[in-house]
Amino acid sequence: MRKEDGTLIGIVATMLLYLACGAQAATAQAAFDHLTTGYELTGEHRMVPCESCHANAIFRGTPRLCAACHTPGSRISAAGKPATHVVSSNNCEQCHSTSAWAYSGRFDHNEVRGSCASCHNGMQADGMPIDHWPTTQNCDACHRTTAWTPAAFDHTNIAAGACVQCHDGVRATGKNPQHISSTAACDACHRTTAWEPAWRVDHAEVLGGCASCHDGTRASGKPATHIPTTQDCDSCHVTTAWLPAQFDHGGVAPGTCAQCHDGLRATGKTPTHIATTASCDACHSTIAWLPAQFDHANVAPGTCFQCHDGVRATGKDPQHIRSTNICDACHSTSSWSPALRVDHAEVLGSCATCHDGTQATGKPPTHVPTTLDCDACHVATAWLPARFDHGGVVPGTCAQCHDGVRATGKTPTHIATTASCDACHSTIAWLPAQFDHANVAPSTCSQCHNGTTATGKPANHWVTIRECDDCHRTTAWTPVTHRHTSPNYPGDHRGQLQCTDCHATRSDAVTWTAPQYQPDCAACHSGNFRPGPHDKTQQGVQYTVSELRNCSGACHTYTDSTLTTIARRRNGPEHRVTDGDF
């Protein structure tokens, strides 16, 4: 056999052997239970050909860790971590599974190498939100890998006075509305271990006046025994200690000196001090008690004489009018004379002791004659108008003053009369007047009651030229007392007639319905006449209305038209105005 033939036969035999072994291996992989090796194939590993891991048909010693295969340059060239993978250990299975390379829903931060921000940069993983307070700290300084919140913040490294950069009421809790007015240096009073209670109050950081806190509610206020003042606390007190205080009188409310200077809490007025209700600072200053600058404006009214008695200070001169000792009722403290005014309430004696025409103005020549004192009519505040007391005036003498010259007289429109004013008017009021008609001559009413001088007839009054007293009385305008005086008036009718039943035009003239029969009954009652009952003869002739116009006359019945023989007498009156019916 040639050498070449032997070589060829060897190659063919090898190929046949390989094919036979390959077919056997394929059959074996499909039936082989990899778990028997102690390493179960899961996920994508079940789909990988055996030789991808068992290179060169070497089974023993095949790596079981991910990184032994999934690392560049390993014996088994499997895909490794991409360049964008987070810096981590090679324990792939802590985050990935064999079913897929993609994120499996779990992440073990223990396998991460480097700082949080290397991943949580807003690209590879969520970074700090927009409203996160500014910091260069690493995430795990406050947050945990098991949960983002709650965060455990360590204030230790926060710069003093920087609290408000976070605690602004938006990013973190800020000062509540009830917080005292202060700067934003929270740590001046509060601690990071607990917000309340504040461990101290740094008054250097408080804004506003002391009373904004020291009001007795949020912080201790002035005690009940504190002197009254509008000054702020720090005018006298310091924040390091309440006492001793450095008192500044500049802040004491004016007029309140005696609240302290009462002889108990502080020196008060000496026994020889002049009597006054004025406050100390009206005359004295806080710099020195003496000398004093006396201001009379603050002297209690009516107490001038306690000093101005002619001994301690100038008093009234001998020529002074008789008066009480209330100097300031007439004089001012700026000047003794001239007198500012005269308060007559303080003058002693009668008016005429001064108002005699020499010391003071007396009665003018045109004054009404009287022996009364001035104040019987005049008041001290004004000479006019005078309030005259008529109680002493003799009745019937009004015109002696009320003549239109010395006092108001009768007006031009006054009714003509010679009676005295007091016959109708009273001294209390001119109007209304109480007029006595008893002295008025009858039938002269219209001389006054003409609508100008006194009330006249109203517009709807009866049209008549009669005088008022023909129908009305002076005691009352109604009811009307009119009586018919005409000889033609037949008498008062028994029926309830109204005046306008006869006087349709509301005047004295009668409105006759049949004027041809006036003034007899038929002038009104002709329409009521019935011929039937009124036989003139027994032959059937009846009387006419004209013949019987006076209903109350006789109406005999005759035997015939000769009217000579009366067959039936009816002497009348047949009808009367006083009858109940016709």
C-alpha positions as CSV (number, residue, x, y, z in Angstrom):
1,M,0.0,0.0,0.0
2,R,1.3,3.4,-0.8
3,K,1.8,6.0,1.9
4,E,-0.6,8.4,0.2
5,D,-3.3,5.7,0.2
6,G,-2.7,5.2,3.9
7,T,-3.0,8.9,4.7
8,L,-6.3,9.2,2.8
9,I,-7.7,6.2,4.5
10,G,-6.8,7.8,7.9
11,I,-8.5,11.1,7.0
12,V,-11.6,9.4,5.9
13,A,-11.6,7.2,9.0
14,T,-11.2,10.3,11.2
15,M,-14.0,12.1,9.5
16,L,-16.3,9.1,9.8
17,L,-15.4,8.9,13.5
18,Y,-16.1,12.6,14.0
19,L,-19.4,12.4,12.3
20,A,-20.3,9.4,14.3
21,C,-19.2,11.2,17.5
22,G,-21.0,14.5,16.6
23,A,-24.2,12.7,16.0
24,Q,-23.7,10.9,19.3
25,A,-23.0,14.3,21.1
26,A,-26.1,16.0,19.7
27,T,-28.2,13.1,20.8
28,A,-26.4,13.2,24.2
29,Q,-27.0,17.0,24.7
30,A,-30.7,16.7,24.0
31,A,-31.0,14.0,26.6
32,F,-28.3,15.1,29.1
33,D,-29.5,16.6,32.5
34,H,-26.9,19.3,33.2
35,L,-28.1,19.6,36.8
36,T,-26.3,16.3,37.5
37,T,-23.1,18.3,37.2
38,G,-24.1,20.6,40.0
39,Y,-24.7,23.5,37.7
40,E,-28.2,23.9,36.3
41,L,-28.6,25.6,32.9
42,T,-31.3,28.3,33.1
43,G,-32.6,31.0,30.9
44,E,-30.5,31.8,27.8
45,H,-27.8,29.3,28.9
46,R,-30.1,26.5,27.9
47,M,-29.9,27.7,24.3
48,V,-26.2,28.0,24.0
49,P,-24.3,25.1,22.3
50,C,-22.2,23.0,24.6
51,E,-19.0,23.7,22.8
52,S,-19.5,27.5,23.5
53,C,-18.6,26.8,27.1
54,H,-16.9,23.4,26.8
55,A,-14.2,24.5,24.3
56,N,-12.1,21.8,22.7
57,A,-14.5,19.2,24.3
58,I,-13.1,20.0,27.7
59,F,-15.8,19.5,30.3
60,R,-14.0,19.3,33.5
61,G,-13.0,22.7,35.1
62,T,-15.5,24.7,33.1
63,P,-16.0,28.1,35.1
64,R,-19.3,28.6,36.9
65,L,-19.0,32.3,37.7
66,C,-20.4,34.9,35.3
67,A,-17.2,37.0,35.2
68,A,-15.1,33.9,34.3
69,C,-16.8,33.7,31.0
70,H,-18.3,37.3,30.5
71,T,-14.9,39.0,30.7
72,P,-12.7,40.0,27.7
73,G,-9.7,37.6,27.2
74,S,-11.3,34.7,29.1
75,R,-11.0,31.2,27.7
76,I,-14.7,31.4,26.8
77,S,-15.4,34.5,24.8
78,A,-18.8,35.6,26.1
79,A,-20.1,39.1,26.0
80,G,-18.9,41.2,28.9
81,K,-20.1,44.4,30.7
82,P,-20.6,47.3,28.2
83,A,-18.6,50.4,28.5
84,T,-21.6,52.3,29.9
85,H,-22.1,49.8,32.7
86,V,-22.0,51.3,36.2
87,V,-18.7,50.7,38.1
88,S,-19.5,47.5,40.0
89,S,-18.1,44.2,41.2
90,N,-18.2,41.1,38.9
91,N,-21.1,39.5,40.7
92,C,-23.4,39.9,37.7
93,E,-26.1,37.7,39.2
94,Q,-26.8,40.2,42.0
95,C,-28.6,42.4,39.4
96,H,-29.0,40.4,36.2
97,S,-30.6,37.0,35.5
98,T,-29.9,34.3,32.8
99,S,-33.2,34.9,31.2
100,A,-32.2,38.4,30.0
101,W,-29.3,40.9,30.3
102,A,-31.7,43.8,30.8
103,Y,-32.5,45.2,34.3
104,S,-34.3,42.5,36.2
105,G,-36.0,44.7,38.7
106,R,-33.6,44.3,41.5
107,F,-30.4,46.2,42.3
108,D,-27.9,45.4,44.9
109,H,-26.1,48.6,45.8
110,N,-23.5,46.5,47.8
111,E,-21.9,45.5,44.4
112,V,-21.6,49.1,43.2
113,R,-18.1,50.7,43.3
114,G,-17.7,54.5,43.5
115,S,-20.0,57.3,44.7
116,C,-23.8,57.5,44.3
117,A,-23.5,60.3,41.8
118,S,-21.5,58.1,39.4
119,C,-24.9,56.5,38.6
120,H,-27.5,58.9,40.0
121,N,-26.5,61.7,37.7
122,G,-29.9,62.1,36.0
123,M,-28.7,60.0,32.9
124,Q,-27.9,56.5,34.1
125,A,-30.2,56.8,37.1
126,D,-32.4,59.4,38.7
127,G,-30.4,62.3,40.1
128,M,-31.4,64.9,42.6
129,P,-34.8,66.5,41.9
130,I,-35.1,70.1,41.0
131,D,-36.4,71.1,44.4
132,H,-33.5,69.3,46.2
133,W,-31.6,71.7,48.4
134,P,-28.1,72.5,47.1
135,T,-25.4,70.3,48.5
136,T,-22.1,68.6,47.5
137,Q,-22.6,65.8,49.9
138,N,-22.8,62.3,48.5
139,C,-26.4,60.8,48.5
140,D,-25.6,58.2,51.1
141,A,-24.8,61.0,53.6
142,C,-28.6,61.2,54.1
143,H,-30.3,58.5,52.0
144,R,-30.2,54.7,52.2
145,T,-30.2,52.2,49.4
146,T,-33.2,50.5,50.8
147,A,-35.4,53.6,50.5
148,W,-35.0,57.2,49.3
149,T,-37.1,58.6,52.2
150,P,-37.1,59.3,55.0
151,A,-33.7,60.8,54.8
152,A,-31.4,60.9,57.8
153,F,-29.9,64.4,57.6
154,D,-26.8,65.2,59.5
155,H,-26.7,68.9,60.3
156,T,-23.2,68.6,61.7
157,N,-21.5,70.0,58.6
158,I,-24.0,72.8,57.9
159,A,-22.4,76.2,58.0
160,A,-23.7,78.3,60.9
161,G,-26.5,80.7,59.8
162,A,-27.2,78.8,56.6
163,C,-30.4,77.1,57.9
164,V,-32.7,79.2,55.7
165,Q,-31.1,77.9,52.5
166,C,-33.2,74.8,53.1
167,H,-35.7,75.8,55.8
168,D,-37.4,78.4,53.6
169,G,-41.0,76.9,53.9
170,V,-40.7,75.3,50.5
171,R,-37.8,72.9,50.4
172,A,-38.0,72.3,54.2
173,T,-40.2,73.5,57.0
174,G,-39.7,77.2,57.7
175,K,-40.7,79.6,60.4
176,N,-44.4,79.3,61.3
177,P,-46.7,82.4,61.1
178,Q,-46.6,82.7,64.9
179,H,-42.8,82.9,65.0
180,I,-41.4,86.0,66.5
181,S,-40.0,88.5,64.0
182,S,-36.3,87.6,63.7
183,T,-33.5,87.0,61.2
184,A,-33.1,83.8,59.4
185,A,-30.3,82.5,61.6
186,C,-32.3,79.6,63.1
187,D,-29.4,78.1,64.9
188,A,-29.0,81.2,67.0
189,C,-31.9,79.9,69.1
190,H,-32.7,76.3,68.0
191,R,-30.7,73.1,67.9
192,T,-30.6,70.5,65.1
193,T,-31.5,67.7,67.6
194,A,-34.9,69.3,68.4
195,W,-36.7,72.4,67.2
196,E,-38.5,72.9,70.5
197,P,-38.0,74.1,73.0
198,A,-35.6,76.7,71.8
199,W,-32.5,76.3,73.9
200,R,-31.9,80.0,74.1
201,V,-33.0,83.4,72.6
202,D,-30.3,85.4,71.0
203,H,-31.8,88.9,71.2
204,A,-29.3,90.0,68.6
205,E,-31.3,88.1,66.0
206,V,-34.7,89.4,67.1
207,L,-36.3,92.1,64.9
208,G,-38.7,94.7,66.1
209,G,-39.3,96.1,69.5
210,C,-39.2,94.2,72.7
211,A,-42.9,94.3,73.2
212,S,-43.5,92.4,70.0
213,C,-42.5,89.3,72.1
214,H,-42.7,90.5,75.7
215,D,-46.4,91.1,75.7
216,G,-47.3,88.8,78.6
217,T,-48.4,86.0,76.4
218,R,-45.5,84.8,74.2
219,A,-42.9,86.1,76.7
220,S,-43.0,87.8,80.1
221,G,-44.3,91.4,79.9
222,K,-44.1,94.3,82.2
223,P,-45.2,93.3,85.7
224,A,-48.2,94.9,87.3
225,T,-46.0,97.1,89.4
226,H,-44.0,98.5,86.5
227,I,-44.1,102.2,86.1
228,P,-46.2,103.3,83.1
229,T,-44.2,104.1,80.1
230,T,-44.4,104.0,76.3
231,Q,-40.7,103.3,75.9
232,D,-39.4,100.0,74.6
233,C,-37.9,97.7,77.2
234,D,-34.3,98.1,76.0
235,S,-34.5,101.8,76.9
236,C,-33.8,100.8,80.4
237,H,-33.1,97.0,80.4
238,V,-30.5,94.9,78.7
239,T,-30.9,91.4,77.3
240,T,-28.3,89.9,79.6
241,A,-30.1,90.8,82.7
242,W,-33.4,92.5,83.6
243,L,-32.0,94.3,86.7
244,P,-30.5,96.7,87.4
245,A,-32.2,99.0,85.0
246,Q,-30.8,102.2,83.6
247,F,-33.8,104.5,83.8
248,D,-34.3,107.2,81.2
249,H,-37.0,109.7,82.0
250,G,-37.2,110.6,78.4
251,G,-39.5,107.6,77.8
252,V,-41.9,108.4,80.7
253,A,-45.4,109.3,79.5
254,P,-46.0,113.0,80.2
255,G,-48.1,113.7,83.2
256,T,-47.4,110.4,84.9
257,C,-44.7,111.5,87.3
258,A,-46.8,111.0,90.4
259,Q,-47.3,107.3,89.5
260,C,-43.8,106.8,90.7
261,H,-43.1,110.0,92.6
262,D,-45.8,109.3,95.2
263,G,-43.6,109.5,98.3
264,L,-43.4,105.7,98.4
265,R,-41.8,104.4,95.3
266,A,-39.9,107.6,94.7
267,T,-39.7,111.1,96.3
268,G,-42.9,113.0,96.2
269,K,-44.0,116.6,96.8
270,T,-42.7,118.2,100.0
271,P,-45.2,119.3,102.7
272,T,-44.6,123.0,101.8
273,H,-45.3,122.5,98.1
274,I,-48.1,124.6,96.7
275,A,-51.4,122.9,96.2
276,T,-51.7,121.7,92.6
277,T,-53.0,118.7,90.6
278,A,-50.5,119.4,87.9
279,S,-47.9,116.7,87.2
280,C,-44.3,117.2,88.4
281,D,-43.0,117.8,84.8
282,A,-45.3,120.8,84.4
283,C,-42.7,122.7,86.4
284,H,-39.7,120.5,87.1
285,S,-37.3,118.7,84.7
286,T,-35.8,115.3,85.0
287,I,-32.3,116.8,85.0
288,A,-32.8,118.8,88.3
289,W,-35.7,119.4,90.7
290,L,-34.8,123.1,91.1
291,P,-35.1,125.6,89.8
292,A,-38.7,125.0,88.7
293,Q,-40.4,126.6,85.8
294,F,-43.9,127.4,87.0
295,D,-46.6,127.1,84.5
296,H,-50.0,128.4,85.7
297,A,-51.7,126.6,82.9
298,N,-51.5,123.4,85.0
299,V,-52.7,124.9,88.2
300,A,-56.0,123.4,89.3
301,P,-58.8,125.8,88.5
302,G,-60.1,127.9,91.4
303,T,-56.9,127.4,93.5
304,C,-55.2,130.7,92.7
305,F,-55.9,132.1,96.1
306,Q,-54.0,129.3,97.8
307,C,-50.9,131.3,96.6
308,H,-52.3,134.7,95.7
309,D,-53.4,135.5,99.2
310,G,-51.5,138.8,99.5
311,V,-48.8,137.0,101.5
312,R,-47.2,134.3,99.4
313,A,-48.1,136.0,96.2
314,T,-49.9,139.2,95.1
315,G,-53.7,139.2,96.0
316,K,-56.7,141.3,95.0
317,D,-56.2,145.1,95.4
318,P,-58.6,147.2,97.5
319,Q,-60.4,148.6,94.4
320,H,-61.3,145.1,93.1
321,I,-65.0,144.5,92.7
322,R,-66.6,142.2,95.3
323,S,-66.1,138.7,94.1
324,T,-65.1,135.2,95.2
325,N,-61.4,134.1,95.2
326,I,-61.6,132.3,91.9
327,C,-59.1,134.6,90.2
328,D,-58.9,132.6,87.0
329,A,-62.6,133.1,86.4
330,C,-61.7,136.5,85.0
331,H,-58.0,136.8,84.8
332,S,-55.4,134.9,82.8
333,T,-52.0,133.7,83.9
334,S,-50.3,135.5,81.0
335,S,-51.5,138.9,82.2
336,W,-53.4,140.2,85.3
337,S,-55.0,143.1,83.4
338,P,-57.0,143.8,81.4
339,A,-59.2,141.0,82.7
340,L,-59.8,138.3,80.2
341,R,-63.5,138.2,80.9
342,V,-66.0,138.7,83.8
343,D,-67.5,135.6,85.1
344,H,-70.7,136.9,86.8
345,A,-71.1,133.7,88.7
346,E,-68.1,134.7,90.8
347,V,-69.4,138.3,91.4
348,L,-70.9,139.0,94.8
349,G,-73.7,141.6,95.3
350,S,-76.3,142.8,92.8
351,C,-75.7,143.8,89.2
352,A,-76.1,147.5,90.0
353,T,-73.1,147.5,92.3
354,C,-71.0,147.4,89.2
355,H,-73.4,148.3,86.4
356,D,-74.0,151.8,87.6
357,G,-72.8,153.6,84.4
358,T,-69.4,154.3,86.0
359,Q,-67.7,151.0,86.8
360,A,-69.6,149.2,84.2
361,T,-72.3,150.0,81.6
362,G,-75.7,150.7,83.1
363,K,-79.2,150.8,81.7
364,P,-79.5,152.8,78.4
365,P,-82.0,155.7,78.2
366,T,-84.3,153.6,76.1
367,H,-84.6,150.9,78.7
368,V,-88.1,150.0,79.8
369,P,-88.8,151.6,83.2
370,T,-88.3,149.0,85.9
371,T,-86.9,148.7,89.4
372,L,-86.0,145.1,88.8
373,D,-82.4,144.0,89.0
374,C,-80.6,143.4,85.7
375,D,-80.4,139.6,86.1
376,A,-84.2,139.5,86.2
377,C,-84.1,139.7,82.4
378,H,-80.5,139.6,81.3
379,V,-77.9,136.9,81.6
380,A,-74.2,137.3,82.2
381,T,-73.1,135.6,78.9
382,A,-74.9,138.3,76.7
383,W,-76.9,141.4,77.3
384,L,-79.2,140.6,74.4
385,P,-81.6,138.9,73.9
386,A,-83.1,139.6,77.3
387,R,-85.5,137.2,78.9
388,F,-88.2,139.3,80.3
389,D,-90.4,138.1,83.2
390,H,-93.9,139.3,82.5
391,G,-95.1,137.9,85.8
392,G,-94.7,141.4,87.4
393,V,-96.5,143.3,84.7
394,V,-99.9,144.8,85.5
395,P,-102.6,143.3,83.2
396,G,-103.7,145.5,80.4
397,T,-100.4,147.5,80.3
398,C,-98.7,145.6,77.6
399,A,-98.7,148.5,75.1
400,Q,-96.6,150.6,77.5
401,C,-93.6,148.6,76.3
402,H,-95.0,146.8,73.2
403,D,-95.5,150.1,71.3
404,G,-93.3,149.1,68.2
405,V,-90.4,151.2,69.6
406,R,-89.3,149.9,72.9
407,A,-90.6,146.4,72.2
408,T,-92.3,144.7,69.3
409,G,-95.8,146.0,68.8
410,K,-98.8,144.8,66.8
411,T,-97.9,143.8,63.2
412,P,-99.5,145.6,60.3
413,T,-101.7,142.6,59.6
414,H,-103.0,142.4,63.2
415,I,-106.8,142.6,63.5
416,A,-108.1,145.9,64.5
417,T,-108.7,146.0,68.2
418,T,-108.3,148.2,71.2
419,A,-108.0,145.3,73.6
420,S,-104.8,144.8,75.4
421,C,-102.3,142.2,74.2
422,D,-102.9,139.9,77.1
423,A,-106.5,139.6,76.2
424,C,-105.5,137.1,73.5
425,H,-101.8,136.4,73.9
426,S,-99.8,134.9,76.7
427,T,-96.3,135.9,77.9
428,I,-95.1,132.4,77.3
429,A,-95.6,132.5,73.5
430,W,-97.1,135.0,71.1
431,L,-98.7,132.2,69.1
432,P,-101.1,130.6,69.2
433,A,-103.4,133.3,70.5
434,Q,-106.4,132.6,72.7
435,F,-109.1,134.9,71.2
436,D,-112.2,135.8,73.2
437,H,-115.1,136.3,70.8
438,A,-117.4,137.3,73.6
439,N,-116.5,141.0,73.0
440,V,-116.9,140.8,69.2
441,A,-120.0,142.7,67.9
442,P,-122.5,140.3,66.2
443,S,-122.3,140.0,62.4
444,T,-118.8,141.4,62.2
445,C,-116.9,138.1,61.9
446,S,-115.8,138.8,58.3
447,Q,-113.8,141.8,59.4
448,C,-111.2,139.4,60.7
449,H,-112.2,136.1,59.2
450,N,-111.5,137.2,55.6
451,G,-108.8,134.7,54.7
452,T,-106.0,137.2,55.3
453,T,-106.2,138.5,58.9
454,A,-107.7,135.2,60.1
455,T,-109.0,132.0,58.6
456,G,-111.9,132.7,56.2
457,K,-114.5,130.5,54.5
458,P,-112.9,127.3,52.9
459,A,-113.2,126.9,49.1
460,N,-116.1,124.4,49.4
461,H,-118.1,126.7,51.8
462,W,-121.8,127.4,51.0
463,V,-122.2,130.4,48.7
464,T,-123.7,133.1,50.9
465,I,-123.3,136.7,52.0
466,R,-124.4,135.9,55.5
467,E,-122.1,136.5,58.4
468,C,-120.3,133.6,60.1
469,D,-122.3,133.8,63.3
470,D,-125.6,133.2,61.4
471,C,-124.6,129.5,61.3
472,H,-121.5,129.0,63.4
473,R,-120.6,129.5,67.0
474,T,-117.4,130.9,68.4
475,T,-116.9,127.9,70.7
476,A,-116.8,125.5,67.7
477,W,-117.0,125.7,64.0
478,T,-119.2,122.6,63.7
479,P,-122.0,121.6,64.0
480,V,-123.7,124.3,62.0
481,T,-126.6,126.0,63.8
482,H,-128.4,127.6,60.8
483,R,-132.1,128.4,61.1
484,H,-134.3,129.4,58.1
485,T,-135.7,132.9,58.5
486,S,-137.4,133.4,55.2
487,P,-141.2,133.9,55.4
488,N,-141.6,131.5,52.5
489,Y,-139.9,128.7,54.4
490,P,-142.6,126.1,55.0
491,G,-140.9,124.7,58.1
492,D,-138.6,121.9,58.9
493,H,-139.5,118.7,57.1
494,R,-139.8,115.6,59.1
495,G,-137.8,113.6,56.4
496,Q,-134.0,113.5,56.7
497,L,-133.3,116.1,54.1
498,Q,-129.8,117.4,53.3
499,C,-129.4,121.1,52.5
500,T,-128.4,120.3,49.0
501,D,-131.7,118.5,48.4
502,C,-133.2,121.9,48.0
503,H,-130.1,124.1,47.6
504,A,-128.5,122.1,44.7
505,T,-126.1,124.8,43.9
506,R,-124.8,125.0,47.5
507,S,-126.1,128.6,47.8
508,D,-128.9,130.5,49.6
509,A,-131.0,130.3,46.4
510,V,-133.4,127.4,46.2
511,T,-133.3,125.2,43.1
512,W,-137.0,124.9,42.4
513,T,-138.0,122.0,40.2
514,A,-141.3,123.8,39.2
515,P,-140.4,127.5,39.8
516,Q,-143.9,128.6,38.5
517,Y,-145.3,127.3,41.8
518,Q,-142.9,128.9,44.2
519,P,-142.9,129.4,47.1
520,D,-145.7,126.8,47.5
521,C,-145.1,123.1,48.0
522,A,-145.8,122.3,44.4
523,A,-142.7,124.2,43.4
524,C,-140.8,121.1,44.6
525,H,-143.5,118.4,44.8
526,S,-145.5,118.9,41.6
527,G,-144.1,115.7,40.3
528,N,-145.6,113.9,43.3
529,F,-149.2,115.2,42.6
530,R,-151.8,112.6,41.6
531,P,-155.1,113.9,40.2
532,G,-157.1,110.8,41.1
533,P,-157.6,111.4,44.8
534,H,-158.3,115.1,44.4
535,D,-161.9,115.2,43.1
536,K,-163.1,118.8,42.5
537,T,-166.8,117.8,41.6
538,Q,-168.9,114.8,41.9
539,Q,-169.1,114.8,38.1
540,G,-165.5,113.6,37.8
541,V,-163.6,116.8,37.5
542,Q,-160.2,116.8,39.4
543,Y,-158.2,119.6,40.8
544,T,-155.0,120.8,39.0
545,V,-151.5,121.1,40.6
546,S,-151.8,124.9,40.3
547,E,-155.2,124.9,42.2
548,L,-153.7,122.8,45.0
549,R,-150.1,124.2,44.9
550,N,-150.3,124.8,48.7
551,C,-150.7,121.1,49.7
552,S,-151.7,122.2,53.2
553,G,-154.8,124.2,51.9
554,A,-158.5,123.2,51.7
555,C,-159.7,121.0,48.8
556,H,-163.6,120.5,49.0
557,T,-165.6,118.4,46.6
558,Y,-168.5,120.2,45.0
559,T,-171.7,118.8,43.5
560,D,-171.2,120.3,40.0
561,S,-169.0,122.7,38.1
562,T,-170.8,125.7,39.5
563,L,-168.8,125.2,42.6
564,T,-171.7,126.6,44.7
565,T,-172.6,123.6,46.7
566,I,-170.0,121.6,48.8
567,A,-170.7,118.0,48.7
568,R,-167.7,116.9,51.0
569,R,-165.6,119.2,53.1
570,R,-161.8,118.9,53.5
571,N,-160.7,122.0,55.4
572,G,-157.1,121.0,55.6
573,P,-154.4,121.2,56.0
574,E,-154.5,117.8,54.4
575,H,-150.7,117.5,54.1
576,R,-148.1,118.8,56.5
577,V,-144.3,119.1,56.3
578,T,-144.1,117.4,59.7
579,D,-145.9,114.3,58.5
580,G,-144.0,111.0,58.3
581,D,-145.2,110.4,54.7
582,F,-147.1,112.4,52.0
